[in-house]
Amino acid sequence: MTLQAVRPDAVGLEPPEYLGSAGRPRTLSIGIRFVVPLLLLAVWWYGSSSGRIPADVLASPGAVVGALRELIATGQLGDFLLASGRRAGLGVLLGAGAGLLLGVASGLSALGEELIDPVMQMKRAVPFLALVPLFISWFGVGETFKIVLIAVAATAPMYAYTYLGVRGVDRKVVEAARGFGLTGIRLAVAVVLPSALPNILMALRICLSVSLTGLIAAEQIGATEGIGYLVTLAQQYYRSDYMVLCIAIYALLGLTFDLLIRGVERLAMPWHGHVAAR
């Protein structure tokens, strides 16, 4: 019996066409990303200038720009950003590093999961802001308290995503690597972590976002510099322009963190494409 190729027209099908790449020009993509923020800015500007948004409810864009110029002229903006950046950086470095190690240990070993996962699940269920009074009694209100609070906030997301990423690594790949003699730390570094890298980078995004929340809470207690301290001053003196400026700074910091992680993702995983309908 001879096998004959089935022609597409014999069963009512058509040969598939090459759809090409789903990407669009980079300039167009960047422009689309700015459409909604610019629209919101235009609505805010119009509402403030027309009087529909009272100044005591929401400061006008001009007032916010004036507050920004005032901070730049006094040199406080740079000092506050450096202080907040140092606290957030150290906190995320410690918290994300601990979460990464715990996630790998729990994901690779059954004993590690039995020892670590229950504690981390209990820790994840406790809001880190509820630990503020306890940390103050332990560490005071100095820099140690602020860094530890941010580190605790960043640990849970990194652990959860790393654990899922490690658990999602193809078992056949791990067995093949063990067949070539890779075990222990070498196996984790050479095989497991690269395979779980998408989850780890997503966890890092969340850690950086959560660190801003911890930063606000930490810098409102016993601080004399930082963006959170500036928020406290704005509340005390009823300066809505400074309040809105601080919100804008936090938003820009979050956007900057996201762009940095996207850049790392492109460099570390150039093969990792995004599936999206364009």
Backbone as CSV, one residue per row, in Angstrom:
resi,resn,N_x,N_y,N_z,CA_x,CA_y,CA_z,C_x,C_y,C_z
1,MET,0.852,-1.191,0.000,0.000,0.000,0.000,0.881,1.231,0.000
2,THR,0.648,2.091,-0.939,1.463,3.301,-1.055,0.764,4.461,-0.365
3,LEU,1.592,5.260,0.288,1.081,6.456,0.972,1.177,7.638,0.040
4,GLN,0.097,8.352,-0.092,0.077,9.523,-0.954,-0.148,10.769,-0.097
5,ALA,0.533,11.817,-0.455,0.369,13.069,0.274,-1.039,13.615,0.040
6,VAL,-1.657,14.026,1.130,-3.000,14.583,1.038,-2.901,16.055,0.652
7,ARG,-3.537,16.392,-0.462,-3.493,17.780,-0.897,-4.413,18.620,-0.023
8,PRO,-3.991,19.854,0.330,-4.830,20.689,1.178,-6.200,20.949,0.591
9,ASP,-6.279,21.135,-0.763,-7.575,21.453,-1.363,-8.505,20.244,-1.378
10,ALA,-7.929,19.027,-1.126,-8.774,17.839,-1.153,-9.668,17.745,0.070
11,VAL,-9.281,18.373,1.148,-10.079,18.316,2.380,-10.584,19.710,2.781
12,GLY,-10.518,20.653,1.869,-11.027,21.990,2.135,-10.106,22.873,2.952
13,LEU,-8.811,22.538,3.004,-7.852,23.341,3.762,-6.957,24.102,2.807
14,GLU,-6.372,25.151,3.325,-5.439,25.949,2.535,-4.074,25.913,3.198
15,PRO,-3.021,25.968,2.374,-1.677,25.976,2.968,-1.518,27.189,3.884
16,PRO,-0.860,27.036,5.036,-0.672,28.165,5.953,0.238,29.213,5.353
17,GLU,-0.073,30.444,5.635,0.737,31.558,5.165,1.700,31.986,6.265
18,TYR,2.838,32.499,5.840,3.808,33.015,6.803,3.288,34.330,7.364
19,LEU,3.114,34.354,8.670,2.540,35.536,9.312,3.579,36.587,9.649
20,GLY,4.830,36.237,9.594,5.865,37.199,9.909,5.978,37.426,11.410
21,SER,6.798,38.389,11.790,6.972,38.703,13.212,5.814,39.548,13.702
22,ALA,5.527,39.382,14.984,4.400,40.098,15.583,4.791,41.459,16.130
23,GLY,6.050,41.843,15.985,6.503,43.101,16.555,6.085,44.300,15.731
24,ARG,6.131,45.469,16.362,5.860,46.726,15.681,7.063,47.631,15.849
25,PRO,7.186,48.700,15.060,8.340,49.591,15.198,8.521,50.062,16.637
26,ARG,9.781,50.154,17.070,10.069,50.491,18.462,9.560,51.880,18.830
27,THR,9.696,52.829,17.900,9.227,54.184,18.191,7.716,54.216,18.389
28,LEU,6.987,53.439,17.578,5.533,53.380,17.731,5.157,52.750,19.067
29,SER,5.866,51.694,19.461,5.577,51.043,20.732,5.816,51.984,21.907
30,ILE,6.923,52.740,21.863,7.212,53.697,22.937,6.154,54.788,22.972
31,GLY,5.735,55.255,21.792,4.705,56.294,21.751,3.383,55.827,22.342
32,ILE,3.001,54.592,22.062,1.747,54.061,22.602,1.810,53.957,24.115
33,ARG,2.982,53.614,24.660,3.127,53.508,26.109,2.897,54.848,26.806
34,PHE,3.159,55.960,26.121,3.024,57.269,26.746,1.648,57.891,26.520
35,VAL,0.778,57.231,25.758,-0.512,57.842,25.429,-1.356,58.054,26.679
36,VAL,-1.564,56.999,27.461,-2.435,57.103,28.640,-1.855,58.050,29.690
37,PRO,-0.549,57.969,30.061,-0.021,58.939,31.028,-0.161,60.386,30.566
38,LEU,0.081,60.645,29.290,-0.062,62.010,28.787,-1.521,62.462,28.805
39,LEU,-2.431,61.541,28.523,-3.854,61.874,28.586,-4.266,62.227,30.016
40,LEU,-3.807,61.449,30.989,-4.103,61.754,32.391,-3.510,63.092,32.808
41,LEU,-2.293,63.388,32.341,-1.662,64.672,32.644,-2.462,65.823,32.051
42,ALA,-2.971,65.643,30.822,-3.769,66.690,30.183,-5.071,66.935,30.945
43,VAL,-5.720,65.857,31.389,-6.960,66.005,32.162,-6.682,66.707,33.482
44,TRP,-5.595,66.345,34.135,-5.214,66.996,35.392,-4.936,68.481,35.177
45,TRP,-4.198,68.804,34.121,-3.869,70.196,33.835,-5.132,71.006,33.535
46,TYR,-6.005,70.439,32.734,-7.242,71.148,32.386,-8.130,71.338,33.617
47,GLY,-8.254,70.291,34.443,-9.087,70.402,35.631,-8.571,71.430,36.601
48,SER,-7.245,71.529,36.755,-6.672,72.515,37.673,-6.796,73.934,37.136
49,SER,-6.512,74.111,35.843,-6.560,75.454,35.261,-7.977,75.986,35.145
50,SER,-8.950,75.113,34.970,-10.341,75.545,34.838,-11.047,75.683,36.176
51,GLY,-10.408,75.264,37.248,-11.013,75.350,38.564,-11.911,74.189,38.922
52,ARG,-12.044,73.222,38.035,-12.873,72.055,38.340,-12.239,71.182,39.423
53,ILE,-10.921,71.225,39.539,-10.208,70.511,40.596,-9.633,71.554,41.540
54,PRO,-10.218,71.757,42.724,-9.708,72.773,43.656,-8.275,72.481,44.080
55,ALA,-7.534,73.550,44.363,-6.127,73.401,44.740,-5.967,72.688,46.075
56,ASP,-6.958,72.819,46.985,-6.841,72.151,48.274,-7.147,70.657,48.170
57,VAL,-7.726,70.228,47.061,-7.989,68.809,46.826,-6.810,68.153,46.119
58,LEU,-6.326,68.792,45.072,-5.193,68.277,44.304,-4.417,69.457,43.753
59,ALA,-3.139,69.526,44.085,-2.298,70.622,43.607,-2.185,70.590,42.093
60,SER,-2.037,71.755,41.507,-1.927,71.853,40.051,-0.547,71.396,39.589
61,PRO,-0.419,71.011,38.328,0.910,70.635,37.820,1.936,71.740,37.985
62,GLY,1.518,73.010,37.814,2.452,74.114,37.994,2.982,74.192,39.413
63,ALA,2.097,73.959,40.407,2.530,73.986,41.802,3.494,72.842,42.100
64,VAL,3.245,71.682,41.507,4.134,70.531,41.722,5.505,70.800,41.109
65,VAL,5.520,71.388,39.921,6.793,71.739,39.293,7.532,72.773,40.138
66,GLY,6.783,73.730,40.721,7.407,74.712,41.605,8.028,74.064,42.833
67,ALA,7.340,73.079,43.414,7.903,72.362,44.560,9.158,71.601,44.161
68,LEU,9.150,71.028,42.957,10.330,70.317,42.470,11.513,71.268,42.327
69,ARG,11.266,72.438,41.761,12.341,73.424,41.612,12.877,73.863,42.972
70,GLU,11.990,73.995,43.937,12.414,74.400,45.282,13.333,73.364,45.903
71,LEU,12.986,72.084,45.754,13.826,71.028,46.301,15.173,70.950,45.593
72,ILE,15.157,71.136,44.273,16.413,71.110,43.521,17.303,72.272,43.917
73,ALA,16.710,73.467,44.102,17.480,74.655,44.453,18.137,74.512,45.823
74,THR,17.454,73.887,46.771,18.014,73.704,48.107,18.956,72.510,48.200
75,GLY,18.985,71.671,47.176,19.835,70.488,47.181,19.263,69.316,47.955
76,GLN,18.035,69.470,48.469,17.445,68.391,49.270,17.017,67.196,48.426
77,LEU,16.615,67.443,47.183,16.113,66.349,46.362,17.175,65.278,46.161
78,GLY,18.371,65.695,45.816,19.447,64.727,45.614,19.791,63.973,46.883
79,ASP,19.850,64.692,48.019,20.166,64.037,49.289,19.085,63.038,49.685
80,PHE,17.824,63.422,49.513,16.719,62.536,49.877,16.687,61.303,48.985
81,LEU,16.925,61.486,47.686,16.924,60.340,46.770,18.069,59.377,47.091
82,LEU,19.246,59.915,47.413,20.376,59.059,47.763,20.097,58.275,49.042
83,ALA,19.507,58.937,50.031,19.208,58.253,51.292,18.187,57.138,51.080
84,SER,17.122,57.429,50.340,16.110,56.406,50.077,16.667,55.283,49.213
85,GLY,17.463,55.631,48.215,18.042,54.614,47.346,18.980,53.683,48.087
86,ARG,19.750,54.237,49.023,20.659,53.393,49.806,19.881,52.418,50.674
87,ARG,18.841,52.887,51.332,18.037,52.003,52.190,17.329,50.927,51.368
88,ALA,16.697,51.346,50.274,15.978,50.381,49.444,16.929,49.375,48.813
89,GLY,18.090,49.832,48.356,19.044,48.925,47.720,19.568,47.869,48.671
90,LEU,19.965,48.289,49.873,20.462,47.318,50.848,19.361,46.358,51.287
91,GLY,18.158,46.891,51.496,17.057,46.037,51.920,16.696,44.993,50.883
92,VAL,16.597,45.407,49.617,16.260,44.467,48.555,17.384,43.462,48.351
93,LEU,18.619,43.908,48.451,19.751,42.992,48.281,19.722,41.888,49.335
94,LEU,19.480,42.254,50.588,19.438,41.261,51.657,18.186,40.382,51.554
95,GLY,17.031,41.012,51.369,15.784,40.257,51.339,15.666,39.359,50.125
96,ALA,15.980,39.902,48.944,15.893,39.089,47.732,16.932,37.977,47.732
97,GLY,18.127,38.264,48.259,19.144,37.213,48.343,18.714,36.075,49.251
98,ALA,18.137,36.423,50.412,17.658,35.381,51.328,16.510,34.599,50.698
99,GLY,15.571,35.293,50.051,14.451,34.604,49.409,14.908,33.692,48.290
100,LEU,15.933,34.109,47.541,16.460,33.282,46.456,17.073,31.990,47.000
101,LEU,17.898,32.114,48.030,18.532,30.920,48.603,17.489,29.976,49.199
102,LEU,16.521,30.530,49.914,15.489,29.688,50.525,14.610,29.032,49.463
103,GLY,14.301,29.781,48.398,13.477,29.209,47.326,14.174,28.078,46.604
104,VAL,15.474,28.225,46.347,16.224,27.158,45.685,16.316,25.936,46.588
105,ALA,16.621,26.158,47.877,16.738,25.032,48.804,15.413,24.300,48.961
106,SER,14.319,25.050,49.033,13.008,24.425,49.200,12.542,23.748,47.920
107,GLY,12.902,24.306,46.771,12.461,23.724,45.511,13.235,22.498,45.098
108,LEU,14.503,22.416,45.482,15.346,21.301,45.054,15.275,20.100,45.982
109,SER,15.027,20.341,47.255,15.110,19.278,48.237,13.774,19.072,48.933
110,ALA,13.373,17.813,49.066,12.149,17.513,49.806,12.304,17.880,51.274
111,LEU,13.495,17.620,51.838,13.743,17.995,53.225,13.724,19.510,53.393
112,GLY,14.310,20.216,52.401,14.293,21.669,52.453,12.882,22.223,52.406
113,GLU,12.046,21.633,51.571,10.652,22.074,51.504,9.935,21.837,52.824
114,GLU,10.167,20.697,53.438,9.501,20.386,54.695,9.943,21.319,55.814
115,LEU,11.198,21.744,55.780,11.706,22.618,56.831,11.401,24.086,56.583
116,ILE,11.466,24.519,55.322,11.408,25.948,55.009,10.013,26.418,54.635
117,ASP,9.323,25.654,53.801,8.077,26.140,53.221,7.004,26.480,54.264
118,PRO,6.768,25.661,55.293,5.740,26.051,56.273,6.028,27.389,56.943
119,VAL,7.301,27.612,57.292,7.666,28.877,57.939,7.464,30.047,56.988
120,MET,7.849,29.888,55.726,7.712,30.970,54.761,6.246,31.248,54.447
121,GLN,5.416,30.224,54.444,3.987,30.448,54.210,3.359,31.203,55.369
122,MET,3.779,30.900,56.590,3.290,31.665,57.739,3.786,33.097,57.696
123,LYS,5.050,33.252,57.303,5.609,34.605,57.212,4.915,35.412,56.130
124,ARG,4.589,34.753,55.006,3.925,35.448,53.904,2.527,35.908,54.289
125,ALA,1.884,35.171,55.201,0.526,35.531,55.610,0.503,36.709,56.578
126,VAL,1.640,37.050,57.151,1.712,38.167,58.103,2.129,39.426,57.355
127,PRO,1.312,40.488,57.336,1.713,41.731,56.675,2.982,42.285,57.320
128,PHE,3.948,42.663,56.489,5.211,43.106,57.056,5.063,44.403,57.845
129,LEU,4.032,45.205,57.557,3.811,46.430,58.322,3.393,46.116,59.758
130,ALA,2.829,44.916,59.979,2.465,44.534,61.341,3.701,44.277,62.205
131,LEU,4.848,44.111,61.574,6.082,43.857,62.308,6.800,45.135,62.728
132,VAL,6.289,46.287,62.307,6.961,47.557,62.605,7.159,47.772,64.105
133,PRO,6.117,47.646,64.954,6.350,47.853,66.400,7.384,46.900,66.983
134,LEU,7.356,45.643,66.545,8.315,44.668,67.062,9.731,45.022,66.639
135,PHE,9.910,45.413,65.378,11.238,45.774,64.892,11.765,47.028,65.586
136,ILE,10.882,47.959,65.902,11.306,49.164,66.610,11.825,48.805,68.002
137,SER,11.143,47.865,68.654,11.605,47.447,69.985,12.924,46.691,69.914
138,TRP,13.186,46.031,68.793,14.439,45.282,68.638,15.593,46.163,68.174
139,PHE,15.338,46.972,67.136,16.423,47.694,66.463,16.396,49.204,66.679
140,GLY,15.374,49.716,67.390,15.248,51.155,67.495,14.669,51.742,66.220
141,VAL,14.899,53.033,66.004,14.358,53.700,64.820,15.460,54.150,63.868
142,GLY,16.644,53.553,63.994,17.769,53.937,63.144,17.742,53.252,61.791
143,GLU,18.880,53.254,61.142,18.984,52.706,59.792,18.772,51.193,59.767
144,THR,19.193,50.515,60.829,19.024,49.053,60.855,17.555,48.670,60.756
145,PHE,16.712,49.366,61.488,15.273,49.090,61.436,14.725,49.262,60.031
146,LYS,15.107,50.305,59.356,14.578,50.594,58.016,15.036,49.543,57.012
147,ILE,16.291,49.165,57.064,16.814,48.183,56.114,16.206,46.803,56.364
148,VAL,16.075,46.432,57.642,15.504,45.120,57.968,14.047,45.047,57.535
149,LEU,13.287,46.130,57.728,11.877,46.127,57.322,11.741,45.937,55.816
150,ILE,12.563,46.620,55.042,12.519,46.473,53.582,12.962,45.071,53.178
151,ALA,13.964,44.530,53.860,14.440,43.183,53.541,13.359,42.140,53.804
152,VAL,12.662,42.273,54.917,11.586,41.325,55.227,10.470,41.424,54.195
153,ALA,10.174,42.641,53.742,9.133,42.817,52.727,9.520,42.172,51.401
154,ALA,10.820,42.169,51.073,11.266,41.647,49.774,11.503,40.150,49.776
155,THR,11.564,39.533,50.946,11.898,38.105,51.014,10.793,37.216,50.459
156,ALA,9.539,37.493,50.856,8.422,36.605,50.496,8.198,36.501,48.986
157,PRO,8.143,37.618,48.221,7.940,37.465,46.772,9.067,36.699,46.090
158,MET,10.303,36.975,46.489,11.417,36.273,45.864,11.371,34.790,46.179
159,TYR,11.046,34.438,47.400,10.954,33.015,47.760,9.864,32.322,46.953
160,ALA,8.663,32.921,46.895,7.531,32.265,46.234,7.813,32.035,44.755
161,TYR,8.313,33.044,44.052,8.542,32.907,42.614,9.736,31.999,42.335
162,THR,10.767,32.058,43.168,11.913,31.164,42.970,11.509,29.714,43.197
163,TYR,10.724,29.476,44.216,10.241,28.125,44.500,9.442,27.577,43.313
164,LEU,8.527,28.406,42.781,7.743,27.960,41.622,8.626,27.752,40.401
165,GLY,9.607,28.631,40.206,10.502,28.482,39.062,11.343,27.233,39.141
166,VAL,11.858,26.939,40.319,12.665,25.733,40.490,11.813,24.482,40.320
167,ARG,10.612,24.502,40.871,9.711,23.361,40.720,9.294,23.153,39.268
168,GLY,9.319,24.212,38.477,8.904,24.112,37.081,10.000,23.685,36.130
169,VAL,11.226,23.511,36.615,12.327,23.070,35.753,12.061,21.630,35.296
170,ASP,12.310,21.385,34.021,12.079,20.052,33.459,12.958,19.027,34.167
171,ARG,12.313,17.999,34.695,13.047,16.975,35.433,14.052,16.236,34.544
172,LYS,13.715,16.098,33.270,14.629,15.403,32.364,15.929,16.189,32.204
173,VAL,15.814,17.510,32.186,17.024,18.332,32.070,17.907,18.152,33.304
174,VAL,17.279,18.139,34.478,18.044,17.950,35.718,18.710,16.580,35.741
175,GLU,17.979,15.544,35.328,18.552,14.195,35.322,19.696,14.098,34.318
176,ALA,19.554,14.757,33.174,20.638,14.746,32.193,21.879,15.438,32.747
177,ALA,21.671,16.561,33.453,22.809,17.268,34.041,23.481,16.424,35.115
178,ARG,22.690,15.707,35.893,23.277,14.816,36.891,24.051,13.681,36.231
179,GLY,23.566,13.250,35.064,24.296,12.219,34.338,25.672,12.681,33.892
180,PHE,25.842,13.988,33.687,27.147,14.545,33.319,27.972,14.922,34.541
181,GLY,27.467,14.587,35.725,28.255,14.808,36.940,27.962,16.081,37.683
182,LEU,26.945,16.842,37.301,26.601,18.077,38.007,25.721,17.756,39.208
183,THR,26.143,18.173,40.374,25.370,17.967,41.589,25.529,19.190,42.495
184,GLY,24.636,19.298,43.458,24.752,20.329,44.481,24.706,21.728,43.919
185,ILE,25.665,22.554,44.350,25.697,23.963,43.956,25.925,24.110,42.460
186,ARG,26.772,23.260,41.877,27.032,23.345,40.440,25.763,23.090,39.646
187,LEU,24.956,22.142,40.083,23.696,21.854,39.402,22.737,23.036,39.512
188,ALA,22.669,23.631,40.699,21.757,24.755,40.902,22.170,25.962,40.065
189,VAL,23.472,26.258,40.024,23.953,27.453,39.315,23.918,27.267,37.805
190,ALA,24.303,26.078,37.323,24.446,25.858,35.882,23.148,25.487,35.189
191,VAL,22.204,24.874,35.917,21.005,24.353,35.263,19.723,24.943,35.849
192,VAL,19.579,24.844,37.158,18.300,25.190,37.775,18.036,26.692,37.705
193,LEU,18.984,27.503,38.129,18.762,28.955,38.145,18.547,29.538,36.744
194,PRO,19.324,29.158,35.727,19.020,29.663,34.382,17.628,29.275,33.899
195,SER,17.181,28.078,34.242,15.842,27.655,33.819,14.752,28.426,34.565
196,ALA,15.019,28.798,35.811,14.039,29.529,36.616,14.204,31.037,36.507
197,LEU,15.070,31.505,35.613,15.372,32.938,35.531,14.155,33.816,35.236
198,PRO,13.226,33.419,34.356,12.043,34.273,34.148,11.266,34.516,35.436
199,ASN,11.090,33.496,36.253,10.394,33.666,37.527,11.185,34.554,38.477
200,ILE,12.500,34.402,38.473,13.333,35.190,39.380,13.294,36.666,39.018
201,LEU,13.333,36.970,37.726,13.264,38.376,37.310,11.904,38.982,37.607
202,MET,10.840,38.202,37.435,9.515,38.692,37.820,9.451,38.953,39.317
203,ALA,10.057,38.062,40.104,10.102,38.265,41.553,10.876,39.527,41.904
204,LEU,11.945,39.803,41.159,12.738,41.000,41.434,11.925,42.260,41.159
205,ARG,11.100,42.234,40.119,10.212,43.369,39.864,9.304,43.627,41.051
206,ILE,8.691,42.548,41.556,7.768,42.694,42.676,8.516,43.130,43.932
207,CYS,9.714,42.605,44.138,10.506,42.996,45.309,10.809,44.494,45.291
208,LEU,11.165,45.012,44.139,11.467,46.437,44.041,10.224,47.285,44.281
209,SER,9.085,46.817,43.799,7.844,47.556,44.042,7.458,47.521,45.516
210,VAL,7.565,46.337,46.128,7.225,46.214,47.543,8.196,47.017,48.408
211,SER,9.442,47.118,47.966,10.425,47.876,48.742,10.039,49.342,48.863
212,LEU,9.339,49.889,47.864,8.888,51.276,47.966,7.857,51.423,49.072
213,THR,6.971,50.433,49.218,5.999,50.473,50.306,6.702,50.410,51.652
214,GLY,7.655,49.496,51.778,8.416,49.421,53.017,9.216,50.678,53.280
215,LEU,9.706,51.300,52.206,10.491,52.527,52.349,9.636,53.657,52.907
216,ILE,8.404,53.783,52.419,7.509,54.828,52.922,7.259,54.640,54.416
217,ALA,6.944,53.392,54.807,6.665,53.124,56.217,7.900,53.352,57.084
218,ALA,9.066,52.946,56.597,10.282,53.054,57.401,10.725,54.502,57.565
219,GLU,10.608,55.291,56.501,11.125,56.659,56.555,10.180,57.629,57.241
220,GLN,9.009,57.185,57.605,8.104,58.037,58.367,8.305,57.890,59.867
221,ILE,9.280,57.071,60.267,9.563,56.841,61.678,11.045,57.127,61.938
222,GLY,11.319,58.154,62.679,12.692,58.444,63.096,13.638,58.798,61.980
223,ALA,13.152,59.337,60.890,14.028,59.697,59.767,14.158,61.214,59.667
224,THR,15.292,61.662,59.187,15.522,63.089,58.957,15.825,63.377,57.494
225,GLU,15.798,62.360,56.649,15.979,62.537,55.214,15.375,61.343,54.505
226,GLY,15.060,61.549,53.238,14.422,60.494,52.454,13.078,60.964,51.918
227,ILE,12.596,60.270,50.881,11.326,60.655,50.268,10.160,60.428,51.233
228,GLY,10.217,59.332,52.022,9.173,59.104,53.012,9.141,60.201,54.061
229,TYR,10.307,60.689,54.457,10.378,61.813,55.395,9.770,63.064,54.784
230,LEU,9.965,63.240,53.482,9.364,64.379,52.791,7.835,64.273,52.784
231,VAL,7.316,63.059,52.660,5.865,62.854,52.736,5.341,63.266,54.104
232,THR,6.067,62.917,55.152,5.658,63.289,56.508,5.640,64.804,56.679
233,LEU,6.649,65.481,56.174,6.679,66.940,56.251,5.514,67.551,55.489
234,ALA,5.205,67.006,54.316,4.094,67.534,53.528,2.765,67.363,54.259
235,GLN,2.604,66.271,54.967,1.379,66.063,55.742,1.295,67.037,56.907
236,GLN,2.419,67.276,57.567,2.410,68.159,58.730,2.095,69.604,58.348
237,TYR,2.601,70.050,57.209,2.427,71.440,56.794,1.350,71.609,55.723
238,TYR,0.593,70.538,55.469,-0.521,70.581,54.514,-0.070,71.109,53.149
239,ARG,1.054,70.592,52.682,1.570,70.970,51.364,1.179,69.884,50.372
240,SER,0.033,70.071,49.725,-0.431,69.071,48.758,0.479,69.004,47.545
241,ASP,1.184,70.110,47.231,2.098,70.066,46.092,3.256,69.108,46.351
242,TYR,3.758,69.101,47.583,4.822,68.165,47.928,4.301,66.736,47.986
243,MET,3.066,66.560,48.456,2.488,65.216,48.486,2.407,64.624,47.080
244,VAL,1.888,65.416,46.143,1.781,64.941,44.764,3.156,64.729,44.161
245,LEU,4.109,65.586,44.500,5.470,65.424,43.992,6.071,64.109,44.474
246,CYS,5.861,63.760,45.739,6.382,62.496,46.259,5.744,61.309,45.552
247,ILE,4.444,61.398,45.292,3.775,60.318,44.557,4.382,60.172,43.165
248,ALA,4.628,61.310,42.505,5.228,61.267,41.169,6.641,60.669,41.215
249,ILE,7.391,60.989,42.265,8.747,60.440,42.394,8.695,58.926,42.570
250,TYR,7.789,58.457,43.416,7.643,57.012,43.600,7.230,56.332,42.295
251,ALA,6.338,56.963,41.547,5.914,56.386,40.271,7.076,56.304,39.291
252,LEU,7.892,57.347,39.235,9.047,57.345,38.339,10.087,56.314,38.774
253,LEU,10.253,56.160,40.088,11.174,55.137,40.576,10.694,53.742,40.181
254,GLY,9.393,53.500,40.339,8.846,52.208,39.937,9.029,51.947,38.451
255,LEU,8.804,52.986,37.628,8.990,52.831,36.185,10.460,52.575,35.852
256,THR,11.349,53.264,36.547,12.782,53.063,36.308,13.208,51.644,36.666
257,PHE,12.722,51.144,37.812,13.042,49.774,38.212,12.555,48.782,37.160
258,ASP,11.336,48.994,36.661,10.778,48.076,35.671,11.602,48.089,34.388
259,LEU,12.031,49.275,33.958,12.846,49.361,32.745,14.194,48.674,32.933
260,LEU,14.771,48.798,34.128,16.051,48.141,34.396,15.911,46.623,34.334
261,ILE,14.836,46.090,34.922,14.630,44.647,34.895,14.367,44.170,33.470
262,ARG,13.635,44.967,32.694,13.416,44.608,31.292,14.729,44.557,30.527
263,GLY,15.632,45.505,30.824,16.935,45.488,30.169,17.748,44.263,30.542
264,VAL,17.715,43.904,31.830,18.415,42.692,32.267,17.814,41.463,31.599
265,GLU,16.506,41.452,31.463,15.836,40.320,30.835,16.250,40.183,29.374
266,ARG,16.361,41.289,28.681,16.781,41.231,27.274,18.212,40.735,27.134
267,LEU,19.082,41.131,28.070,20.476,40.704,28.004,20.645,39.260,28.437
268,ALA,19.943,38.868,29.490,20.117,37.524,30.032,19.345,36.473,29.259
269,MET,18.223,36.860,28.669,17.381,35.892,27.950,16.974,36.455,26.598
270,PRO,17.929,36.611,25.682,17.562,37.167,24.358,16.633,36.257,23.568
271,TRP,16.589,34.983,23.934,15.716,34.041,23.230,14.290,34.048,23.767
272,HIS,14.077,34.726,24.885,12.783,34.665,25.550,11.851,35.689,24.900
273,GLY,11.004,35.250,24.014,10.070,36.140,23.341,8.757,36.227,24.063
274,HIS,8.040,37.283,23.800,6.728,37.469,24.390,5.649,37.095,23.385
275,VAL,4.716,36.282,23.835,3.595,35.890,22.976,2.468,36.868,23.217
276,ALA,2.138,37.657,22.221,1.084,38.662,22.375,0.421,38.909,21.039
277,ALA,-0.846,39.214,21.075,-1.570,39.573,19.862,-1.360,41.037,19.580
278,ARG,-0.872,41.327,18.404,-0.585,42.715,18.040,-1.663,43.257,17.137
